[in-house]
């Protein structure tokens, strides 16, 4: 008799799943399928945030920094005004690199802190930066990942320059690997400069998430 049998589905890695959900949002959902699931708060907020963005509604990021940072760059791809909100503590965390990235892409962005914190974005879509897009990685690798994972279907090649040693470099490597698996062409033209080709589409297929061990 096996006392340790398990008949449910193990949760997927939230880090991989959130990245794949963002990548899939740039595709026809009928052509791209993500194999895996998770009910963790970060993933639920990411799913709900992507739906809210499509409907032009307020995006609630909760306490999830990854949702705020990833979806801010996603929202900036869409012309119009977008608002992201969340827990007060989330907006008390350092977000200046996020604002810096958005402004280099020609996007107006402002964070309001206090009892009803929010990030307001006014955008006409990403504009080609003057020179390289300079990304700071000293606080979090999420700021770099947010740029990479949202760089689909651009009308211009994007040169990204990293100004510092990465915090948690494995997470940025994960973002690059998943984007490349989905068909994104990138190459390092120097030790700290990444070139992302223009006019790229997500490759149709099934994308398997790993189990969250």
Backbone torsions as a table, in degrees:
resi	resn	phi	psi	omega
1	UNK	NA	128.9	-179.3
2	UNK	-94.5	111.3	-177.9
3	UNK	-85.1	-3.6	-173.3
4	UNK	-120.5	25.6	178.2
5	UNK	-69.8	149.6	-178.3
6	UNK	-137.1	125.7	-173.2
7	UNK	-119.4	15.0	178.3
8	UNK	-107.5	171.3	179.1
9	UNK	-88.9	128.9	178.7
10	UNK	-72.5	144.5	-177.8
11	UNK	-68.2	144.7	177.8
12	UNK	-80.8	160.4	173.8
13	UNK	-60.3	123.3	-178.8
14	UNK	-66.9	-31.5	-179.8
15	UNK	-65.1	-44.5	178.2
16	UNK	-70.2	-44.9	-175.6
17	UNK	-62.8	-43.3	179.2
18	UNK	-62.0	-38.2	178.9
19	UNK	-68.7	-41.3	179.1
20	UNK	-67.9	-36.3	177.3
21	UNK	-61.9	-40.2	179.0
22	UNK	-67.4	-44.8	177.7
23	UNK	-59.6	-45.6	-177.3
24	UNK	-63.8	-24.9	-179.9
25	UNK	-67.7	-12.6	177.2
26	UNK	-97.7	14.2	-177.1
27	UNK	-128.4	172.4	168.6
28	UNK	-76.1	119.4	-174.4
29	UNK	-59.4	-22.5	179.2
30	UNK	-73.8	-21.2	-176.4
31	UNK	-98.4	-14.3	-178.0
32	UNK	-124.9	127.4	-179.3
33	UNK	-127.2	130.4	177.0
34	UNK	-99.2	124.3	-179.1
35	UNK	-99.0	108.6	-177.8
36	UNK	138.9	161.8	-179.2
37	UNK	-155.2	164.3	176.7
38	UNK	-160.6	144.2	176.6
39	UNK	-107.3	18.1	178.9
40	UNK	-69.7	156.2	-172.5
41	UNK	-61.0	-40.0	-179.1
42	UNK	-59.5	-42.7	-178.2
43	UNK	-70.8	-41.6	178.1
44	UNK	-61.8	-40.7	178.6
45	UNK	-68.3	-35.9	178.3
46	UNK	-65.7	-46.5	178.8
47	UNK	-60.5	-47.8	-178.7
48	UNK	-65.8	-36.5	-179.7
49	UNK	-65.9	-40.5	177.9
50	UNK	-65.0	-39.5	177.1
51	UNK	-65.7	-43.1	179.7
52	UNK	-62.7	-39.9	179.4
53	UNK	-63.0	-42.1	178.8
54	UNK	-63.2	-29.2	-179.1
55	UNK	-92.8	-2.8	-177.3
56	UNK	72.9	27.5	-177.4
57	UNK	-101.9	169.8	176.4
58	UNK	-61.9	135.0	-179.4
59	UNK	-101.3	117.2	179.3
60	UNK	-95.6	112.7	-178.0
61	UNK	-91.6	-6.0	-178.4
62	UNK	60.4	-127.2	178.2
63	UNK	-106.3	11.1	-170.0
64	UNK	-91.2	106.4	176.6
65	UNK	-61.9	-36.3	-179.1
66	UNK	-64.0	-35.8	179.6
67	UNK	-69.4	-45.5	178.9
68	UNK	-60.1	-47.9	-173.7
69	UNK	-73.0	-40.0	179.3
70	UNK	-70.5	-44.6	-174.7
71	UNK	-78.2	-21.6	174.4
72	UNK	-63.5	-43.7	178.5
73	UNK	-70.0	-33.7	175.5
74	UNK	-66.1	-46.5	179.5
75	UNK	-60.7	-36.4	-178.3
76	UNK	-67.3	-17.1	175.6
77	UNK	-73.4	-19.5	-173.9
78	UNK	-103.7	123.2	178.9
79	UNK	-59.1	139.3	178.2
80	UNK	129.4	-171.0	178.9
81	UNK	-105.4	132.5	-177.9
82	UNK	-131.8	146.5	179.4
83	UNK	-130.9	129.9	176.9
84	UNK	-117.8	134.9	179.8
85	UNK	-127.9	-179.9	-178.8
86	UNK	169.6	-168.1	-179.0
87	UNK	-64.9	149.9	179.8
88	UNK	-58.0	-41.0	-177.9
89	UNK	-63.1	-34.5	178.8
90	UNK	-58.9	-42.8	-176.9
91	UNK	-82.1	-8.3	172.9
92	UNK	-86.0	-14.2	175.6
93	UNK	-74.2	156.3	-177.9
94	UNK	-63.3	123.4	179.3
95	UNK	-127.9	7.6	-177.1
96	UNK	-58.2	-40.3	177.0
97	UNK	-59.4	-32.3	177.2
98	UNK	-64.2	-48.3	178.9
99	UNK	-62.1	-39.8	-179.9
100	UNK	-62.9	-43.2	178.6
101	UNK	-62.2	-45.1	-178.6
102	UNK	-62.7	-43.4	-177.6
103	UNK	-67.5	-34.4	176.5
104	UNK	-65.0	-25.4	179.4
105	UNK	-90.9	11.3	176.7
106	UNK	78.9	22.1	-176.1
107	UNK	-106.8	133.0	175.4
108	UNK	-82.9	128.3	-177.3
109	UNK	-145.2	138.8	-179.1
110	UNK	-144.5	135.4	177.1
111	UNK	-105.3	132.3	174.0
112	UNK	-112.3	126.4	178.5
113	UNK	-102.0	179.1	-179.9
114	UNK	113.7	-151.7	-174.9
115	UNK	-72.9	-29.2	178.8
116	UNK	-125.3	70.9	-173.8
117	UNK	-71.8	153.6	179.0
118	UNK	-162.9	160.3	169.7
119	UNK	-116.6	120.4	178.2
120	UNK	-105.3	130.7	-178.6
121	UNK	-122.0	129.3	173.8
122	UNK	-120.1	117.0	-169.4
123	UNK	-139.9	150.2	167.1
124	UNK	-110.2	20.9	-171.9
125	UNK	94.9	168.3	178.6
126	UNK	-68.9	136.3	170.5
127	UNK	-104.9	150.7	179.0
128	UNK	-65.5	125.5	179.0
129	UNK	-65.6	159.6	171.9
130	UNK	-80.1	103.5	-173.5
131	UNK	82.9	-147.7	-178.0
132	UNK	-82.5	151.9	170.1
133	UNK	-81.3	114.1	-174.4
134	UNK	-89.8	120.4	-175.2
135	UNK	-119.5	126.3	178.5
136	UNK	-90.8	129.7	-179.0
137	UNK	-115.0	13.3	-175.1
138	UNK	-72.3	-26.2	-177.8
139	UNK	-91.8	-45.7	-177.2
140	UNK	-160.1	147.9	174.2
141	UNK	-76.9	-11.0	-176.7
142	UNK	-64.0	-29.8	-179.9
143	UNK	-66.3	-39.8	176.9
144	UNK	-70.7	-43.2	179.0
145	UNK	-60.2	-38.8	-179.2
146	UNK	-61.3	-38.8	178.2
147	UNK	-67.2	-49.6	-176.4
148	UNK	-60.1	-48.0	-173.7
149	UNK	-71.6	-15.3	178.8
150	UNK	-106.2	10.9	-174.2
151	UNK	-93.7	36.3	176.6
152	UNK	-89.3	148.6	171.4
153	UNK	57.0	33.5	176.2
154	UNK	-77.5	149.2	178.7
155	UNK	-86.8	2.7	-178.6
156	UNK	-146.1	151.2	172.5
157	UNK	-69.8	143.2	-176.6
158	UNK	-115.1	119.5	175.4
159	UNK	-98.4	121.6	-178.9
160	UNK	-109.9	126.5	178.9
161	UNK	-113.3	125.2	179.1
162	UNK	-94.9	127.6	-172.0
163	UNK	-95.2	-1.1	-172.6
164	UNK	-154.3	168.3	172.3
165	UNK	-67.3	141.8	-174.6
166	UNK	-77.8	139.3	164.8
167	UNK	-84.3	133.5	-177.9
168	UNK	50.7	60.3	-176.0
169	UNK	-61.8	-23.1	-179.2
170	UNK	-64.7	-28.5	180.0
171	UNK	-73.6	-37.0	175.0
172	UNK	-68.9	-38.1	176.5
173	UNK	-62.0	-37.5	176.3
174	UNK	-61.7	-44.8	179.6
175	UNK	-60.8	-46.1	178.9
176	UNK	-61.9	-43.5	-178.1
177	UNK	-64.0	-44.6	-180.0
178	UNK	-66.3	-39.9	177.8
179	UNK	-63.4	-41.2	179.3
180	UNK	-67.5	-38.3	175.9
181	UNK	-60.3	-32.8	-179.4
182	UNK	-84.5	1.9	173.5
183	UNK	109.4	1.7	-178.3
184	UNK	-75.3	131.9	177.4
185	UNK	-95.3	117.2	178.4
186	UNK	-137.3	155.1	173.5
187	UNK	-154.6	145.5	174.7
188	UNK	-83.1	118.1	178.9
189	UNK	-90.3	-11.2	171.2
190	UNK	-157.1	179.9	-177.6
191	UNK	-60.5	-29.2	-175.6
192	UNK	-125.1	18.2	179.8
193	UNK	-129.0	125.5	-179.5
194	UNK	-113.5	129.4	178.2
195	UNK	-105.7	124.9	179.0
196	UNK	-110.1	122.4	-176.6
197	UNK	-68.6	158.0	-179.3
198	UNK	-87.2	166.8	172.4
199	UNK	53.3	52.5	-179.1
200	UNK	-108.5	140.9	179.4
201	UNK	-117.1	152.3	178.0
202	UNK	-70.0	130.8	-179.1
203	UNK	-71.8	128.1	176.9
204	UNK	-60.8	147.8	177.7
205	UNK	153.8	-177.8	176.5
206	UNK	-99.6	133.1	-178.4
207	UNK	-119.3	115.7	-174.5
208	UNK	-91.1	126.9	174.4
209	UNK	-86.0	156.5	176.4
210	UNK	-89.8	156.6	177.5
211	UNK	-71.4	139.5	176.2
212	UNK	-79.0	100.4	-177.0
213	UNK	-85.5	NA	NA
